[in-house]
Amino acid sequence: MSVKLRRIRMFGSAVLALSIIAPAGRLQAAAMGQNDLAPSSDSTVVSSEIVSGPRGPAPGPVDAGVYRVGPGDVLQLNFSGRVSRAIPFSVGPEGTAFIPGWGLFKLGGLTLVEARSVVDRNVRTQLRGVSVDLSLVRVRTMRIYATGALRAPGAVDVIATSRVTDALPDSDLAPGASRRNVEVRHADGSIEVADLERFLRTGGLVDNPYLRDGDVVHVGMASRFVEVQGAVAQPGRFELGPRDSLSTLLALAGGALPSARRDGALVVRWTSPSVSETLRCRVDDLERGAPSVPARDGDRLYLYFIPDFHVMEQATIMGEVRAPGTYPLATGQTRLSDLVKSCGGFSPRADLSTIHLYRVPPEAVDGDPELERLSRLSRTEMTGAEYEVLRTRLTEKRGDFRIDWNRLKDSPELDIVLTGGDVVQVDPIRASVRVEGEVRRPGLVQYDANLGAAAYVQLAGGFSNRAATNKVLVTRRLTGQTLRAHDVEHVAPGDMIWVPEKPETTVWQSVQTLLLVAAQVATVVIAVRR
């Protein structure tokens, strides 16, 4: 067999290419006995232009049973055994490929498996002791056409292993464009339907077909919809796809949650523009993909929750306790004392006389119209009864409660049952009394159990010149109530004493008051004399 290497000029630079000058019969003879002609490892030179890599990112290994050979593909015929050769060649614009030494082959439109079979039938019969394999060296670039509801319709160049999503990213679709009924029109007249939404949500490659040379990918507008609500991972409204069933709808919504009732799925279906019917089905059947009724435009699938599924009530205790944190509750059973035991008890600095419990009050479903009405009124616009109603309603909405632990130990009925979301705050002991308002040195004063409100005012420097000395108030830290100082027998730690400012009165206001009193007295005297 005569094998020659000759130089050819490609794109202005000299490269080496393999040229098979001998006919097939002589190559067969070499395979049968002339082992001395087997080339060394560098005897076959492949054109760098021919075997350069693909012109785009490959999505993974090529499926030989699906990939179709076309113009621009670079293939390689590999011989191994008694003769070792590698012959690269490309497919021409007409779908034909010339293999030096073997002739012309019609490979365009064949799958890679079919192309291997054609080449193998024509080559293997003329060789003995030699294995033959056809491999794909470089994937071609092809042109397809994207039309319809797109931001920029037109021609798109993609590599031949591309699927529909490679040519149509979601950002290219116009608002309202269909994502589940994309037509892929092939040059041979056949049509495939791509379901991009289902592919992205479920990963089914059958919904994202391969593209071929010259395909027209047409995107219409979405016009038919279904809904899935309730105990699913992604409830919402979805476009109706070409092969949808109730099982498909459940898959599009991310599947049923573990908290979903298995026997209570409900389907509402329209039998006419204004008449609907309901169907019952089991969630287990839908998940198994059992044959189900095909989905229709306007269908609504509802999945319901198992009541109190994995519900765990918990409460939080903070402040002066040994292990602050959040603890689980036994619904309707755990009491405040149980929570204190769980956290290891109080710290030495805890103020047991004022433990705060914060509880979120239940909200009325439709609000409180009476409270909203009264809240818009000023105090002068309300009657006495309305003002008391307003105070009562506002008190009901307060979620701050104070508990005296010392009383609780002696009165078990005060040991309240906790509910989910309760927060218990244990403050440190405050051995001081706060004096504010019209005093000379407002601020904190050291607590002394033997002192009354007047004594604390004196410790704060005494009254200022503007003080209303007969209107001193004491705000209880324990209850939050505000009382007149002369009604408070003992001031407790943390209480606040407030000295208000006396109202300013002018001479004219004093004269007016005297005239008013005199007029009232005169009126009474005249009435008595008559």
C-alpha positions in Angstrom: 0.0 0.0 0.0 1.3 3.4 -0.9 0.6 6.2 1.6 1.8 9.7 0.8 1.8 12.8 2.9 1.5 16.0 1.0 1.3 19.6 1.9 -1.8 21.7 1.3 -2.5 25.4 1.9 -5.5 26.2 4.0 -6.5 29.8 5.1 -3.0 31.1 4.2 -1.0 28.8 6.4 0.7 25.5 5.5 -0.7 22.4 7.3 -0.4 18.7 6.8 -3.4 16.6 5.8 -3.6 12.9 5.3 -4.2 11.8 1.7 -5.0 8.2 0.9 -3.8 7.5 -2.6 -4.2 3.7 -2.7 -7.5 2.1 -3.5 -9.4 0.2 -0.9 -8.2 -3.1 -2.1 -4.6 -2.3 -1.4 -5.5 -1.0 2.1 -7.1 -4.4 2.6 -3.9 -6.1 1.6 -2.0 -4.1 4.1 -4.4 -5.1 6.8 -3.9 -8.7 5.9 -0.2 -8.9 6.2 1.9 -5.8 5.6 2.4 -4.8 9.3 5.6 -3.0 8.4 3.6 -0.3 6.8 1.7 0.5 10.1 2.5 4.2 10.7 4.1 5.5 13.8 2.2 7.6 16.3 3.0 10.8 14.4 2.4 9.4 10.8 -1.2 10.6 10.7 -1.5 14.4 10.8 -4.9 15.9 11.3 -5.8 19.4 10.2 -6.1 21.8 13.1 -8.8 23.6 11.3 -10.9 20.5 10.9 -10.8 19.1 14.5 -11.1 22.3 16.5 -13.6 22.3 19.3 -17.3 23.1 19.1 -18.4 26.7 18.5 -20.6 26.8 21.5 -21.0 25.2 25.0 -22.0 21.5 24.7 -24.9 20.5 27.1 -23.2 17.1 27.8 -22.3 13.8 26.0 -24.0 13.4 22.6 -26.7 10.8 22.4 -25.7 8.8 19.3 -29.2 7.5 18.8 -30.7 11.0 18.7 -28.1 13.3 17.2 -28.5 13.8 13.5 -25.5 14.3 11.2 -25.6 17.5 9.1 -23.5 19.9 7.1 -20.6 21.2 9.0 -20.1 18.2 11.3 -16.6 16.9 11.6 -16.4 13.1 11.8 -13.4 10.7 12.1 -13.0 7.2 10.8 -10.8 5.3 13.2 -8.9 2.0 12.3 -7.3 -0.1 15.1 -5.7 -3.5 15.1 -3.2 -4.6 12.5 -3.5 -1.1 10.9 -3.9 2.1 12.9 -5.3 5.0 11.1 -7.5 8.1 11.9 -9.1 9.8 8.9 -11.0 13.0 9.7 -13.6 14.4 7.3 -16.4 16.8 7.3 -20.0 16.7 6.0 -20.7 19.0 3.0 -23.6 21.4 2.4 -25.5 18.6 0.6 -25.2 16.2 3.4 -22.5 14.1 1.7 -19.1 13.2 3.1 -16.0 12.2 1.1 -13.8 9.7 3.0 -10.4 9.6 1.2 -9.8 6.1 -0.1 -13.4 5.0 0.4 -15.5 7.4 -1.6 -18.7 9.4 -1.1 -21.2 8.7 1.6 -24.7 10.2 2.1 -24.8 10.8 5.8 -26.9 14.0 6.2 -30.1 13.5 8.2 -29.0 10.2 9.6 -28.5 9.7 13.4 -25.0 9.0 14.5 -25.9 5.3 15.0 -27.3 5.1 11.5 -24.2 6.8 10.0 -21.9 4.4 11.8 -23.9 1.5 10.4 -23.6 2.8 6.8 -19.8 3.4 7.0 -19.3 0.1 8.8 -21.1 -1.9 6.1 -19.0 -0.3 3.3 -15.6 -0.4 5.0 -15.5 -3.5 7.3 -16.1 -6.0 4.5 -12.8 -5.0 2.8 -10.7 -5.3 5.9 -9.5 -8.2 8.0 -8.2 -8.0 11.6 -9.0 -4.3 11.7 -11.7 -2.6 13.9 -13.5 0.3 12.4 -15.3 3.1 14.4 -16.9 6.3 13.3 -16.7 9.1 15.9 -18.0 12.7 16.1 -15.1 15.1 16.4 -16.8 18.5 16.3 -20.4 19.5 16.5 -21.6 21.8 13.8 -23.3 25.2 14.2 -26.8 25.4 12.6 -29.4 28.1 12.1 -33.0 28.0 13.3 -35.7 30.7 13.2 -37.6 31.9 16.3 -40.9 33.5 15.6 -44.0 34.7 17.5 -44.3 36.3 20.9 -40.7 37.1 21.4 -38.8 40.3 22.3 -36.5 39.9 19.2 -37.8 37.3 16.7 -35.4 36.2 14.0 -32.6 33.8 13.1 -30.7 32.1 15.9 -27.4 30.3 15.5 -27.0 27.3 17.9 -24.9 24.2 18.1 -26.5 21.0 16.8 -26.9 19.5 20.2 -29.1 22.3 21.4 -32.6 21.9 22.8 -35.4 24.4 22.6 -34.5 26.1 25.9 -31.0 26.7 24.6 -32.3 28.8 21.8 -35.2 30.4 23.7 -34.1 31.5 27.2 -36.9 32.8 29.4 -35.7 36.4 29.0 -36.4 36.3 25.3 -40.1 35.6 25.7 -42.5 38.5 25.6 -45.0 39.2 28.4 -48.0 36.8 28.0 -46.1 34.4 25.8 -46.9 30.7 25.9 -44.3 28.6 27.7 -46.2 25.3 27.4 -47.3 25.2 23.8 -44.2 26.1 21.8 -44.3 24.6 18.3 -41.1 23.2 16.7 -41.7 22.9 13.0 -39.1 20.7 11.3 -38.1 20.9 7.7 -39.7 17.6 6.8 -43.1 18.9 7.8 -43.4 17.2 11.2 -44.2 19.3 14.3 -43.1 18.8 17.9 -44.6 20.7 20.9 -42.2 21.9 23.6 -43.5 22.4 27.1 -40.8 24.7 28.6 -42.7 25.4 31.9 -43.1 21.7 32.6 -39.5 21.0 31.7 -38.2 23.6 34.1 -40.4 22.5 36.9 -40.2 18.7 36.5 -37.0 18.1 34.4 -38.7 15.9 31.8 -36.4 16.0 28.7 -39.3 14.9 26.5 -40.8 18.4 27.0 -37.6 20.0 25.7 -36.9 18.4 22.3 -33.7 18.7 20.2 -33.5 21.2 17.4 -32.7 20.4 13.8 -31.2 22.4 10.9 -33.7 25.0 9.6 -36.3 24.5 12.4 -38.9 27.2 12.9 -39.7 27.6 16.6 -43.0 29.4 17.0 -44.2 30.9 20.3 -47.9 31.8 20.6 -49.7 33.7 23.4 -50.9 31.9 26.5 -54.7 31.7 26.4 -55.8 28.7 28.5 -55.1 28.3 32.2 -55.6 26.0 35.3 -55.1 26.6 39.0 -53.7 24.5 41.9 -54.3 25.7 45.4 -53.9 24.4 49.0 -51.4 22.0 50.4 -48.9 22.0 47.5 -45.3 23.3 47.3 -46.0 26.1 44.8 -49.7 26.9 44.5 -50.7 29.2 41.7 -52.1 29.7 38.2 -50.5 27.7 35.3 -50.9 27.7 31.6 -52.7 24.6 30.3 -50.3 22.3 28.4 -50.9 19.9 25.5 -50.7 16.7 27.6 -51.9 17.9 30.9 -53.8 15.7 33.4 -54.6 16.1 37.0 -51.3 14.4 37.8 -49.5 16.9 35.6 -51.1 19.8 37.5 -49.9 18.4 40.8 -46.4 18.0 39.4 -46.4 21.6 38.1 -47.3 22.8 41.6 -44.3 21.1 43.1 -46.2 18.1 44.4 -48.3 17.6 47.6 -46.9 18.7 50.9 -46.5 16.1 53.7 -49.3 18.0 55.5 -51.8 17.3 52.6 -54.8 15.1 53.2 -54.4 12.0 51.0 -58.1 11.4 50.3 -59.5 14.9 49.9 -58.4 16.4 46.6 -61.2 18.3 44.9 -61.4 19.3 41.2 -63.8 22.1 40.0 -64.5 21.8 36.3 -66.5 24.1 34.0 -69.1 22.2 31.9 -70.3 25.5 30.4 -69.3 29.1 30.6 -71.3 29.5 33.8 -71.9 26.0 35.2 -69.3 23.9 37.1 -69.1 20.5 38.6 -66.9 18.9 41.2 -64.8 15.7 41.2 -63.1 13.9 44.0 -59.8 12.1 43.7 -57.1 10.7 45.9 -53.7 12.4 46.2 -51.9 9.0 46.2 -53.4 8.2 42.8 -52.2 11.5 41.3 -48.7 11.1 42.7 -48.4 7.6 41.2 -49.4 9.0 37.8 -52.4 6.7 37.6 -54.6 7.3 34.5 -56.6 10.4 35.3 -59.0 12.7 33.6 -57.3 15.0 31.1 -57.2 18.6 32.4 -59.4 21.3 30.8 -59.2 25.0 30.5 -60.4 26.6 33.8 -59.9 23.5 36.0 -59.1 24.2 39.6 -57.4 21.5 41.8 -57.6 21.9 45.6 -55.6 20.0 48.2 -56.5 20.3 51.8 -54.3 20.4 55.0 -54.4 17.9 57.8 -55.6 19.8 60.9 -52.8 20.6 63.4 -50.2 18.8 61.3 -46.9 18.9 63.3 -48.2 21.8 65.3 -45.9 22.5 68.3 -46.8 25.3 70.7 -43.9 27.1 72.4 -43.2 29.9 74.8 -40.2 32.0 75.5 -38.8 33.1 78.9 -36.2 35.8 79.1 -34.3 37.9 81.6 -33.3 36.8 85.1 -33.6 33.0 84.7 -30.9 30.4 84.6 -31.5 29.2 81.0 -33.4 31.8 79.0 -34.8 30.5 75.7 -37.8 29.0 73.9 -39.4 25.9 75.3 -42.1 23.5 73.9 -45.6 23.5 75.5 -48.0 20.7 76.0 -51.2 22.3 74.6 -53.6 23.2 77.3 -51.4 21.7 80.1 -48.1 23.6 80.5 -48.4 26.3 83.2 -46.1 29.2 84.1 -44.5 27.2 87.0 -43.7 24.4 84.5 -41.9 26.8 82.2 -39.9 28.2 85.2 -38.8 24.7 86.1 -37.8 24.0 82.5 -35.5 27.0 82.4 -33.8 26.0 85.7 -35.5 28.6 87.9 -34.9 32.2 88.7 -31.5 33.9 89.2 -30.7 35.6 92.5 -31.3 39.1 91.0 -34.9 38.3 89.7 -37.7 40.6 90.8 -40.4 38.0 91.6 -43.0 40.6 92.4 -43.3 41.8 88.8 -43.1 39.1 86.2 -44.3 40.3 82.8 -46.3 38.0 80.5 -46.7 39.2 76.9 -49.5 37.5 74.9 -50.7 38.4 71.4 -54.5 39.1 71.7 -56.7 37.3 69.3 -57.8 39.6 66.5 -61.4 39.8 65.4 -61.9 38.6 61.8 -63.8 41.6 60.7 -62.3 44.1 63.1 -64.2 46.1 65.7 -66.4 48.7 64.1 -67.4 50.3 67.4 -63.7 50.7 68.5 -62.8 52.2 65.1 -65.7 54.7 65.5 -64.8 55.7 69.0 -61.2 56.0 68.1 -62.0 58.8 65.6 -63.8 60.9 68.3 -62.2 63.3 70.7 -62.9 63.1 74.4 -65.3 66.0 74.3 -67.3 64.3 71.5 -67.9 61.2 73.6 -70.5 60.5 76.3 -69.3 59.1 79.6 -70.6 55.6 78.5 -68.8 55.8 75.2 -65.6 56.7 76.9 -65.9 53.8 79.3 -66.5 51.5 76.3 -63.4 52.8 74.6 -61.3 52.2 77.6 -62.7 48.7 78.0 -62.1 47.8 74.4 -58.5 49.1 74.5 -57.8 47.2 77.7 -59.1 44.0 76.0 -56.5 44.5 73.3 -53.6 44.8 75.6 -51.3 41.8 75.7 -49.2 42.8 78.7 -49.9 41.1 82.0 -48.1 41.3 85.4 -47.8 38.4 87.7 -46.6 38.3 91.4 -44.7 35.1 91.8 -44.9 35.3 95.6 -48.8 35.3 95.5 -48.7 32.5 92.9 -46.9 30.2 95.2 -49.7 30.5 97.8 -52.6 30.6 95.2 -52.2 27.8 92.6 -55.2 29.2 90.7 -53.0 32.1 89.6 -50.6 29.7 87.9 -52.0 30.3 84.4 -51.9 27.9 81.5 -49.5 29.2 78.8 -50.4 29.4 75.1 -48.2 29.3 72.0 -46.3 32.5 71.4 -46.3 33.7 75.0 -43.2 35.6 76.2 -42.3 35.8 79.8 -39.9 38.5 80.9 -38.3 38.4 84.4 -36.7 41.8 85.3 -34.0 42.4 87.8 -34.8 43.9 91.2 -34.9 47.7 91.0 -34.1 49.0 94.5 -35.0 52.6 93.5 -38.0 54.9 93.1 -38.3 57.3 90.2 -39.3 60.9 91.0 -40.2 63.1 88.0 -42.0 66.3 87.2 -41.8 69.6 89.1 -39.1 68.7 91.6 -35.7 70.3 92.0 -33.6 67.2 91.2 -35.7 64.7 89.2 -34.3 61.2 88.8 -33.8 57.9 90.8 -33.9 57.8 94.6 -32.7 54.8 96.6 -35.6 52.7 97.8 -36.5 52.7 101.5 -39.4 50.7 102.8 -40.1 53.2 105.6 -40.5 56.2 103.3 -43.7 57.6 101.7 -44.3 59.7 98.6 -43.7 63.0 100.3 -40.4 61.8 101.7 -39.2 60.7 98.2 -40.2 64.2 96.9 -38.0 65.8 99.6 -35.1 63.5 98.7 -35.5 64.7 95.1 -34.9 68.3 96.2 -38.5 69.2 97.1 -41.2 70.8 95.0 -40.3 73.5 92.4 -42.1 76.8 92.3 -44.4 75.5 89.6 -45.4 72.3 91.3 -49.1 71.4 91.9 -48.4 70.0 95.4 -51.9 68.7 95.9 -52.0 66.6 92.7 -49.0 64.3 93.1 -49.5 60.9 91.4 -47.9 57.5 91.9 -47.6 55.0 89.0 -47.4 51.4 90.3 -44.7 49.3 88.6 -46.5 46.1 89.5 -49.9 46.9 88.0 -49.3 49.9 85.8 -52.1 51.8 87.6 -51.8 55.6 88.4 -53.1 56.7 91.8 -53.1 59.9 93.8 -50.3 60.0 96.3 -52.5 60.4 99.3 -54.2 57.1 98.4 -50.9 55.1 98.4 -49.9 53.7 101.7 -46.5 52.2 100.7 -44.3 53.1 97.8 -42.9 50.0 96.2 -39.5 49.5 94.4 -39.7 50.6 90.7 -42.7 52.9 91.3 -42.7 56.4 89.7 -43.8 59.5 91.6 -45.0 62.3 89.2 -45.4 65.9 90.4 -47.5 67.8 87.8 -47.2 71.5 86.9 -49.9 73.7 88.3 -52.0 75.4 85.7 -51.2 79.0 84.8 -54.0 81.5 85.5 -54.1 85.2 84.5 -55.8 88.1 86.6 -58.6 88.3 84.0 -59.2 84.5 84.4 -59.5 85.0 88.2 -61.8 87.9 87.8 -64.0 85.9 85.4 -64.2 83.1 87.9 -65.2 85.5 90.7 -67.9 87.1 88.5 -69.3 83.8 87.5 -69.5 82.6 91.1 -71.1 85.9 92.1 -73.7 85.7 89.3 -74.6 82.1 90.3 -75.0 83.2 94.0 -77.2 86.2 93.0 -79.4 83.9 90.9 -79.9 81.6 93.8 -80.7 84.5 96.2 -83.3 86.0 93.8 -84.9 82.6 93.3 -85.2 82.1 97.1 -86.8 85.5 97.7 -89.5 84.9 95.1 
